[in-house]
């Protein structure tokens, strides 16, 4: 595979002094001060040169900046530049060093001649540029933007990244941007290879989560098809040639990550909470008519927690609307579609989508007819539900929750729940996943690209568990899924 930079001693390689220790634990620290000074000097020179070119662009190309912003976003109506301050981090280097306003110039860019602003600047300043400035300009105008995966990271110091598109690993000196990165994170960036070190010449402000690697691998497959007849690896030249296609992938990922999340139920319907209220003539009649909606639960079980009046007649009862199986998760035995509560000549049903509300309304009309009169429906979005939570829990509800918490403390109960959760999660390996081209994970891992995709999805799965699940909760063993797929466990952070 091609490498970005000349081979050198890696931090984890044996130290060349012969001590038997790793280089980073032996002689490397003695070189750190000189590397630090070199980085500081080059960083200062680079910042000064960028400021000077920015002032030059403001004098010569100020009226073209919105045109460049449109080109960068590949849109005639991009977000307002004034409202996209973070995106300037990647846009301004594009404007200064890569942007060309016509197709002919773009073809020249593929041969590494840079953007129109940089070319004009070099033409005017050619006799006054220092050797260091020429290096910076050469790197800024010839190195491609690519997607990089973090391999290891020393926050606030340096990190190693692998180029997802053309392969190769590079150790990059990065002080601020490395502070919150973890192995598996993805970056859209340009690397400059300066004397004795490599740095990010430009990078998008967005830290791309691991599961988006699936889309980047799909991009890599497209690029490989474009050069398939040439029987060779992808190169940096190819990334320059297809820079627009690569940036389009970044923009698509950026826009979807910044868009408000779209929450759906297991049927794929958008979450929209409906509470339907009906007047009824008899609690017992309504229960007998609607109890079959709790598929798989016997009538006697539904009445376990029911309330009876002084005459022994049914006063109130509530139960779930249940369907056998699940369209999305084939290993599930059933799916809870909503909740039904019958009491005091009132029927209240709660569901989480418009489609389910219509279906349940029809079921009630069919089963109860004129004995159930629709009195009204309250519809709330997820945000409205959060702002207007239901009234406080009753003493009975609090008692049930306390009982459940006590059950979770029992080792045998936790073991049973863990086994049930693990069984459901392991069923994932047999499901057809859209992100994998409607292949199952077992099928996808048979080829190198599919294997990378599955590993990225599993890594993101672990990230979700770390973020969203309290330590006491039951969580799946993702490494057990890796073993089912014959995948190695991930490297430790």
Residue pairs with C-beta under 8 A, 6 or more apart in sequence:
1 167
1 168
1 233
2 166
2 167
2 168
2 233
2 235
3 167
3 168
3 169
4 163
4 168
4 169
4 170
4 191
4 193
4 198
4 236
5 170
5 193
5 198
9 16
9 23
10 23
10 171
11 22
11 23
11 24
11 28
11 160
11 171
12 22
12 23
12 24
13 22
13 23
14 20
14 21
14 22
14 23
15 21
15 22
15 23
15 25
15 26
15 27
15 28
16 23
16 27
17 26
17 27
19 26
19 27
35 173
35 196
35 197
38 195
38 196
38 197
39 173
39 197
39 199
42 132
42 194
42 195
42 197
42 199
43 199
45 132
45 133
45 136
46 136
46 199
49 133
49 136
49 137
50 93
50 96
53 96
53 117
53 118
53 121
54 92
54 96
56 117
56 120
56 121
56 124
57 65
57 95
57 96
57 117
57 121
60 117
60 120
61 68
61 116
61 117
64 101
65 81
65 95
66 81
67 101
68 91
68 94
68 95
68 99
68 101
69 78
69 81
69 91
69 95
70 76
70 78
71 99
71 101
72 78
72 91
72 94
72 95
72 99
72 247
73 79
73 251
74 244
74 247
74 248
74 251
79 87
81 88
81 91
84 91
86 205
87 204
87 205
89 202
89 203
89 204
89 205
90 188
90 202
90 203
90 204
90 205
93 140
93 190
93 201
93 202
94 115
94 202
95 115
95 117
96 115
96 117
96 118
96 140
97 114
97 115
97 117
97 118
97 137
97 140
97 141
97 202
98 109
98 114
98 115
98 141
98 145
98 243
99 115
99 116
99 117
100 106
100 108
100 109
100 115
100 116
101 116
105 115
105 116
106 244
109 115
109 240
109 243
110 237
110 240
110 241
110 243
111 240
112 141
112 142
112 237
112 240
113 119
113 141
114 122
114 137
114 140
114 141
114 142
115 141
118 137
118 140
118 141
119 141
121 137
122 129
122 137
129 137
135 194
135 195
136 192
136 194
139 192
139 193
139 194
139 201
140 190
140 192
140 201
140 202
142 240
143 190
143 191
143 192
143 193
143 201
143 236
144 190
144 236
144 239
144 240
144 243
144 246
145 188
145 189
145 190
145 202
145 239
145 243
145 246
145 247
145 250
146 163
146 164
146 165
146 166
146 188
146 189
146 190
146 191
146 239
146 246
147 163
147 164
147 165
147 186
147 187
147 188
147 208
147 216
147 219
147 246
147 249
147 250
148 161
148 162
148 163
148 164
148 170
148 186
148 187
148 188
148 189
148 191
149 161
149 162
149 164
149 184
149 185
149 186
149 187
149 213
150 159
150 160
150 161
150 181
150 182
150 183
150 184
150 185
150 186
150 187
151 159
151 160
151 161
151 162
151 169
151 183
152 159
152 160
152 183
152 491
153 159
153 160
153 178
153 181
153 182
153 183
153 493
154 178
155 178
155 179
155 180
155 181
156 175
156 176
156 178
156 179
157 173
157 174
157 175
157 178
158 171
158 172
158 173
158 174
158 178
159 171
159 172
159 174
159 178
159 181
160 169
160 170
160 171
160 172
161 169
161 170
161 172
161 187
161 189
161 191
162 168
162 169
163 169
163 170
164 186
164 213
164 216
164 217
164 220
165 216
165 219
165 220
165 223
165 234
165 239
165 246
166 233
166 234
166 235
166 236
166 238
166 239
167 233
167 234
170 191
170 198
171 198
172 191
172 198
172 199
172 200
173 197
173 198
173 199
174 199
174 200
177 200
177 203
180 207
181 187
181 207
182 493
183 490
183 491
183 493
184 210
184 456
184 459
184 490
185 207
185 208
185 209
185 210
186 207
186 208
186 209
186 210
186 212
186 213
186 216
187 200
187 203
187 204
187 207
187 208
188 203
188 204
188 206
188 208
188 250
189 200
189 201
189 202
189 203
189 204
190 200
190 201
190 202
190 203
191 198
191 199
191 200
191 201
192 198
192 199
192 200
192 201
204 250
204 254
206 253
206 254
206 257
208 253
208 257
209 257
209 460
209 463
210 456
210 457
210 459
210 460
210 463
211 435
211 456
211 457
211 459
211 460
212 253
212 257
212 456
213 452
213 453
213 456
214 435
214 436
214 453
214 456
214 457
215 249
215 252
215 253
216 249
217 449
217 452
217 453
217 456
219 245
219 246
219 249
220 234
220 449
221 449
222 245
223 234
223 238
223 239
223 242
223 245
224 234
226 238
226 242
227 234
227 238
239 246
262 270
263 270
263 271
263 382
264 270
264 271
265 271
265 352
265 353
265 356
266 326
266 327
266 328
266 329
266 335
267 327
267 328
267 353
267 355
267 356
268 328
269 352
269 353
269 354
269 355
269 356
270 353
270 354
271 352
271 353
271 381
271 382
272 352
272 353
272 354
272 379
272 380
272 381
273 350
273 351
273 352
273 379
273 380
273 381
273 382
273 385
274 350
274 351
274 352
274 353
274 354
274 356
274 357
274 377
274 378
274 379
275 348
275 349
275 350
275 377
275 378
275 380
276 348
276 349
276 350
276 351
276 357
276 360
276 361
276 374
276 376
276 377
277 346
277 347
277 348
277 374
277 375
277 376
277 377
277 378
278 346
278 347
278 348
278 349
278 364
278 368
278 372
278 373
278 374
278 375
279 345
279 346
279 347
279 372
279 373
279 375
280 286
280 342
280 345
280 346
280 347
280 368
280 371
280 372
280 373
281 345
281 371
282 345
282 371
283 313
283 314
283 315
283 316
283 317
283 342
283 343
283 344
283 345
284 313
284 314
285 368
285 371
286 342
286 347
286 368
286 371
286 372
287 302
287 314
287 317
287 342
289 367
289 368
290 340
290 342
290 347
290 363
290 364
290 367
290 368
291 299
291 302
291 319
293 321
293 322
293 340
293 360
293 363
294 302
294 319
294 320
294 321
294 322
295 322
295 323
295 324
295 334
296 322
296 324
296 333
296 334
297 319
297 320
297 322
302 317
302 319
303 314
303 317
305 317
305 318
306 314
306 315
306 316
306 317
307 314
307 315
307 316
307 317
307 343
308 314
308 315
309 315
315 343
315 344
316 341
316 342
316 343
316 344
317 341
317 342
317 343
318 339
318 340
318 341
318 342
318 343
319 339
319 340
320 336
320 337
320 338
320 339
320 340
321 336
321 337
321 338
321 339
321 340
321 349
321 351
321 360
322 334
322 335
322 336
322 337
323 334
323 335
323 337
324 333
324 334
324 335
325 332
325 333
325 334
325 335
326 332
326 334
326 335
327 335
329 424
329 427
329 431
330 427
330 430
330 431
331 423
331 424
331 426
331 427
331 430
332 424
337 351
337 356
337 359
337 360
338 349
338 350
338 351
338 352
338 356
338 360
339 349
339 350
339 351
340 347
340 348
340 349
341 347
341 348
341 349
341 350
347 364
347 372
349 360
349 364
351 357
351 360
354 379
357 377
361 374
364 372
365 372
380 388
393 401
407 413
408 414
408 417
408 472
414 474
417 474
418 474
421 474
421 475
421 476
422 476
422 477
422 480
424 476
425 476
425 478
425 481
426 476
426 480
426 481
426 484
428 441
428 481
429 440
429 441
429 442
429 481
429 484
429 485
430 440
430 442
431 440
431 441
432 438
432 439
432 440
433 439
433 440
433 441
433 444
433 457
435 453
435 457
436 443
436 444
436 450
436 453
436 454
436 457
437 444
439 450
441 454
441 457
441 485
442 484
442 485
443 450
444 450
444 451
444 453
444 454
445 451
445 454
445 485
445 486
445 487
451 487
454 485
454 487
455 487
455 490
458 478
458 481
458 482
458 487
459 490
461 478
462 478
462 490
465 475
465 476
465 478
469 475
479 489
482 488
482 489
